[in-house]
Amino acid sequence: MKLRKQIAVKATSKAAVKDQLISIKPSDHSMKPVPCDFDPAKYKFQLSTTYDNTKLGRIASWSTVYSAKPVFIKWMNAYVQGTCGKECSNKGGCDKACYVDRSYYKPNVPYTHAKNTIGLRTMPEKVFMDLDKQLTNSKTITMVRLNQSGDVESENEFLMWCRLAQKHPNVKFYIYTKQYKYVERPILNGMVPDNFQVNYSVWHKRGIEEFNKVKHVKNVSAFVYDDGELYLDIAKKDYCQAYDDKGHMNHKITCAVCKKCLNGKAKVIGCKAH
């Protein structure tokens, strides 16, 4: 199966990188670019294979800056706009509960996420080529979680991930998203390869209407955050096994073991609030 649309990619400049950096406090409205030595043209973008996420297990991952707001990146001494949409704002709901926020006390984590974010925004084809080369040379990567942190920012970005998955049919890709508007058309037009599982993140009523439009597609599921307010039926066997009924982590079960969000066997997957 070939994608019906290729992605237009343009070269970047240091000026484009500077445009991604904001020397402000989140409460300010002045957005002034600041100097930065980071050059995506010289940087080697890579999927993370440190496997330091105890929930994921041995799954390679890609992350961008979380939140719908600017996030301070200590090692850049600047703010970088997060990649999540309004659904993750304070009014929308989940940024304060986001597990990624708890990991940003380590300065190397947001720094890597910021470089990935800037790379996708300014040199997406460089990102694609670097990751394609990594996967081609790897003998151990068999599963990839996209956007362990962050979300897709455009249809073109999502199509890039589809193209990467298509080039590596023996690797299983999966993603969670609340940016339904960027993935709906490619899903409905058969542009998502079979080895790429798309999970619509659903919380309360958010995302249900959008999921209903695409739920007939084989490799699309709903991933429901269960805090007691549910609007979709979830079979007990289709709950994430990484957390128990009280939301405590079960360290014996990782995503690499469970695979509910990868194999497409469950159309609606639940996860207890944690």
N, C-alpha and C positions, 0 to 999 in steps of 0.2 A: 504494500500500500504506500503510495507516494503522497506527500503533502501537496495540496493544491495551490499553496501560496508560499513563496520563499520570502525571506526577511531581508529588507534593504538595510545595509550596514554602511556607516560612514566613519572615517577616521576622526580622531579627536585631537584636542590640543590641551596644553596646560591651562589655558583660559577656561575651557569647558570643565576641567576638574575643579578649578577655583569656584565656578558657579555652583558647585554642589556643596560648598562649605559656607556655613553661616556663623558669623561672630556675634551671636545674640544670646540672650536668655530667652527661654520659651515664652515669657510674658511680654517680651518686646515685640515690636513690629518692624523695626529696621532690619533689613537683611543685607548685610555687607559681606562680600566674599573676602576670605582671608588667604594668605599665602599657604602653600602646602607643597612638600617635596614629593608627594606620592604621584607617580607617573604610571597609569595603567598600561601604557605601551611597553613598559619595561618590566612589569610585574607578571609573575607566573600564577595565574588563577588555578586553584585546585579544589576539588572536593575534599572535605575533611575526612580523614581516615584515622583520626586519633582514637575513635571509639570511646570517648570519655563521657558520653551521655549514657548513664546507667539504664535509662529506659529504652533507648534505641537498641543497644547491643551492637553487634558487628554489621552496622549499616552505614555506608558512606553518606555524607550530608552536605548540603549547600545552604548557607544562611545569608540574609541581608539584615539591615537595620530594622528592628521592630518598631511599632508604634505609628500612630498617625501624626505625631508631632516631631519637631526637631529633637534629636537626642545628642547629648554632649559626648564627644569622642575625645577622651583625655589625651591620647597619644597624637591627636591631630590638633588639639587645643581649639576645637571648633565644634559646631553643631552640624549634624547631617540629618536632613529630613528623613523620617521613617518611611517605610514602604507600605505600611498597612493603610487601609482605607478608613472612612469615617466610622465603619462598624466597630473599629477598635479604639475609638476615641472615648473620652470619659463619659460622654452622653450615650455613645453607642454601646459601651459596656465592658470590654474585657481587658483593656491594657493594664489596669491595676492588678488583675489576677494573673497576668501573663507570666509564665515560668521563665521566659527569656529575661525579663527585668531582673529576676533574682540572680542571673548569671553575669550581669554587667558590672559587678563589683571587681571582676578581673579585667584590667584594662586591655589585655590582648584580645578578649572576646569581641567587644564592640569595635575594636580597631580592625579586625579581620572582616567583620560584617560590613563596616563602612567601606573598606576597599572593594568588597564584592559588589556593594550597592553602586558605588561610583563607576566600577567597571561595566556593569550592566547598563547604566544610564549613558555612558560616554563611548564605550567600545564593546558592544555586545558580541561582535564577531570574534574579537580577541578572546573573550571569555569562552565562547563556543569552541574555538580551535584549541585552547589550552585544555579544556575539560575533555574534549574529544580525544586528544593525544593521551591524556592521563588514563582514560578508560581503555583505549586501544592497547596501551602498554601494561595495564594491570592484569594480574592473574588471580586477584583475590576479591575485587569488587563485583558483587553479584546483585546488590540492592542499593538503591540511592533514594534518600529522602530529600526532596527539593523544598526549600524554604522551611527548614527546621525553625528558623526565625524569619519573620517578614512575610511578604506576600507578593504576588505578581503585580506589576504596575502597568501592563499594557497587553493587548492581544499579541503584538509582535514578540514580546518576551515569552509568552506562553508558547507560541509557535516555535520559538527557538528551542525550548525544552522538548517539544514534540519531535523536532528534527533530530535532537541529540538522542532521544530514546529510539527513534527509528534507525539510527546508525548503529545502535548497540542492542539488537533484539534479544541477546542473552542476558541482559541486565534488566532487572525489574525496577522501574521508577514509580514513585508515588508522591503525591502532593496534597496538602490541605489548603483550601482557599475560601475566603469570603468575597473575593473579587469576581463574583459570578459573571459580571458583564464582559470580562475579558476572556472567559473560557467557554461561554455558551455557544457562540457561533462555531468555533473549531470543533467542539464536541458534536453538535448537531450535523455538521458537514463531514463527519468521518475523518477528521484530520488528526485525531489522537490515536497513536499506535496501540496495539493490544497490550504491550508491555508497560504501559503508562496508566496507572490507576489514579483517578481524580476524585478526591473526597471533598464534598461540599460541607464546610463547617457550619453547623446549625446550632443556634442557641435560642431557646424559647421559640418564637415564631419567625425569627430572622433566618432567612435562607430557605424556608420550606417552599414558598411559591416558586423560587428559582430552581430548586431541586426537582420539583414536579415536572418541570419542562424537559429535563434531561434524564430522568430516572430510568427510562426505558433503554438507555445506552448501557451496554454490558459493563464497561470499565469505569462506571461512575457510581459512587455511593454517597450516602449522607453520614457524616460523623457528628453525632449529637452530644453536646455537653450537658450532662444530666445533673442539675442542681435541685431537682424535685419538681420543676415546672416543665412538663413534656407535652408536645403536640404531635409527636410521631410515635408509633408503636415500635418497641424494640424487644426482640426476643432475648431472654436471659442469656442464651448461649452466644449472642452476638454482642455482648459487652466486652470492652477492652479488658483483658486479663491482667494488665499491668497494675491495675488498682482494684482494691476490694470494695465492698459496698459502702465503707466509711470513707473512701477516698485515700486510703493508705497505700503506698506503693508496695507491690509484690515484686521483690527483687529477683525472684526465681523465674519470672516471665518477662522477657523483653520483646520489643517489636519484631526483632529478627526471628524470635521463636513463634510468636503469636501469628503474625502475618495477616490478620483480618483486614487491615487497611491496604494490603498489597495485592491479595489474591482475588478480590472482587466477588467472593462467595456470599458475603452478606451485603444486602442492599442498604440496610440501615444499621449503623454501628453506634453503640452507646459507650460513653465514658463517664464514670462517676466524678462529680465535682471534687477537685483536690487542690 
